[in-house]
Amino acid sequence: MDGIESVKFVFGEEAAVVNADNKDFIVVSDLHIGAEQKLIEKGIKIYDAEKLMAERIIKISEDFNTKNLIILGDVKESIFYPDKSEQLRLKRFFYLLKDFKIQIVTGNHDAHLRELIDDVDIRDELIIDKFAFLHGHKMPSPTAMLSNYILAGHNHIMVTLEDENKGVYTQKAWLVARLNSRYAKDKYSTFNKSLRLVVFPAFNNLISGIPINEKKEKLSLFMEKLFNYKNAELYSINGVFLGSPSKIGIGKGNKKSNTFKTV
């Protein structure tokens, strides 16, 4: 299995369905459960954010007939131990998904997560078939570098676009990048030269990020040298091919396609 036909972006969602080891897995990243509390404290009324995310996952599950779920880290918002309100939100989210088989790879916000939720497989990195699942705040393991695909989050991928009327807007996006073999040789003794990286946008609708194609912003992508970001492929949540970070941006226009592409 080379994986090319096995990663499908879910139309209109920050989620993918991956076929690995003859099973379908829903994959999402960066839930940041509890992030709404800061907005609530400022007087912005937000209700049931964790319930809405769980319901979206349930809908995807029904559409694709699978209850296997992989979360690519940053399940919770607090970096350290969460307060009681965040704990309750976490428990509610996982209760709503109690019928799912859930696997989590830990992110930089997931300290103490193992103490807070039960009956969930939690690890630092997950390898299934030819796929490596990790959060993205650390370098991949040597085993992950032998995969066909690394699926990661962490960077909250977004892109700034300019439409035909010179209107400027920012939206979430998918990023698919190829390996920079010259750099990989300095870090790993063996690796798959055809390895590709798929970076997920944040699943939580309240979470934004830094547009990857804005040169004025310093990119903090965790594998900036290991993978070729400038010539990576960017896709909108609705499946539109946007171009590469080096070729789109303010004043450059963007290449669009009505084709929903499977990577």
C-alpha angles and dihedrals in degrees: 000000000000095000097232093116093035106073115071125177112222107238111249094003137094089235140094135203114222125194107211129158088000092300132106117234127190107221126197135160143204104020093166091193108202096030090120092067092081090054093046090053088056091055099262110136112226121163134190098354092158091047091052091051091049091050091052090053091048090052091051088048091055092047094050099031097233136115097192110116130185119189116198097213141275090087091160133039101225115084092209131026111334125235121247095268091054091045090055091050091051093050092048093050094052093042089057088053095043092125092058128092100232129195122183132193109203124246133195090273096053105085111143092012091129089058093053106048132043135208094024126120106235123182141147095248134006127208119192119170106311095340129096118200119198140144100244106235092103134046115268119261120252088255091054090053089063092060127099092231137022112202115199144157129187098106099072091220115223134161134206115225137184118214128212091271092055091254112151123213140160126223141170117266146180120244125206116186136179126228121268097222095190092060093039090059089063093054107032134040092210133017142152107267089204093054115137130196123220113195116198127218115233112279092212108088090212093062121086131171147197114295106249095216098053107103092196089068120074109236115231097189110153097226101033093144099032091060130036104248100168091063096034121126119251123202130185122234087257093056099259114149104232102181131244129314091249094054106041132062143089110345094005101084120215138256112243134192133184090213119106103221128207112213 
